[in-house]
Amino acid sequence: MKVRKIFIALLFLAVILTTKTNAVGPEITATSGVVIDCIDGKILYSKNMEEKLYPASLTNILTAILVVENCNMQDTVVISQSAISNVQPGYLTSKMKTGETFTVQQLLNLLLISSYSDVSNALAEHIAGSTEIFTEMMNNKAKEIGCTNSNFVNSNGEHDTNHYSTAKDLALIAKYAMQFDEIKSIAQKTEFSLPATEFYTSLDRNYYTTNEMLKSSSSNYYKYAKGIKAAFTTPAGNCLITYSIKNDIPLVAVVLKSTTQNSRYTDAKSILEYSYDNNVLRTIAKSGTNLQTLNVKKGTQETKKLNAILENNIIAVVKKENENANVEPKISINNNLKAPIEKGTVIGKVSYEIEGKTYTSNLIAESNVEKSHKGLVFLLIFLSLLLLLGGLRIRAVYKRKKVLKKIRKK
């Protein structure tokens, strides 16, 4: 009995050790990390992705979202004294002066390329009137995006124990941000300059990205990277959000609290390459594909046969082993479908399920279906016959009465 118990205990330990050794994905120095695809947000790699950590200036990505959603790029922003003076000691400022006027676009460039607290303060004040109201907007937006473990108390990521997020939440924020061309374009830049003004006459306000993945001269350069931001504070450690495209697959990688400045880049490269190596972009179904041919009620003989075609491409990031796996469509046609139907009308839906996720698209009419008037013609013929027969009967009755009248006269 004792030997049996020891054997079971050893077997249980072996299972635990094997599970730990065979952990999915590469080991990284970062406390937390995640990779999601930007097509439908599928998680391709994760490590402690829901652990609450400090995001530092990665916060600026959420600030940038609110900027593009609430401002015209050519709107002007007057720099206030409070935007500059409310920067915590030890954090960088951009050499902007009180009273200077810049466009939203200029400040958005600074916000994303560098990490200057006065810039985010100025944009927050411009949009909401105060940084306090702006942080309310930030938290509401984060919830709208799908964040569940984040709380923001400032627009720039200056350290506060109540200012936190997770790798997963930040990945969702970054994925959302990449739908805006303005943010996507700026996130790839490596430098930007502010012009001289009456308040600041020198031409030395040149700003450079701290994201070495974008610098071709750096050993940390990653040719597939298209942004977005590197960040650091002592409590947050070395953090990075990367947006990259390889093999036509757009991905977002987040690493939080990597051990060194360089390791955040090696961590990000490692989990991105792992994700690209193990996944492919698959077109499950192409728009215009005929999925079902219907006989439409009350359609003319020439047009009643109708093809239900796919409205949009259905594309997904799937594991390599599922690149050619059979995926059957589940088709649902609208009830009481009858003529007339115009080409392009939604007549149903189709769904495909793969790797536990369901992808759907509308089915639309490939051609017009004209209403048949055959029943109306038959009805008119029938009524005409009734009228004719009625008329003949009336005529016969009239003639009969006329004959009878003549007979009576005789």
BELWO-V258664 format. One line per field, one symbol per residue. phi: phi as a letter, one per 30 degrees, with the letter a starting at -180 (. if undefined). burial: # if it has 9 or more other ideal C-beta (glycine too) atoms within 8 Angstrom, else .. Layout:
# BELWO-V258664
phi->???
burial->???
This chain:
# BELWO-V258664
phi->.ddddddddddddddddddddcedjddbdddbaabbdcdbiddcaabhdcddbddhddeeddeddddddbbddcecbcdcddddddddejcdbcidcejdbbdeddddedecdbbcdddddddddddcjadddddddddddedddkdbbbbccacbiedadccbabedddddddeddddceddedddddcaabcddbdcbcdccccbbdcdddccddcdcdbdcdbkbacaabdddidbabccbbbhicdbccbbbiddbdddddddddddddedddcbbccddacejddcacccddiddedcddbdccddbdcbbcbdedcdcddbddccbcedhdaddbdejddclbbbbcbhicccbadcbddbdcdddcedddedddddddddddddddddddddddddddddddd
burial->...........................#.##########.#########.#.################..#.#.#.#.##..##..#...#.##.##..#.###########################..#.#######.##..#.#.##.#.######...################.#.###.##.#.##.#..#..#....#.#.#######....###..#########..###########..##########....##########.###..####.##.#..###.#.#..##..##.######..#.####..##.....#.#.#...#.#.#.....########..#.#.#.####.#####......................................
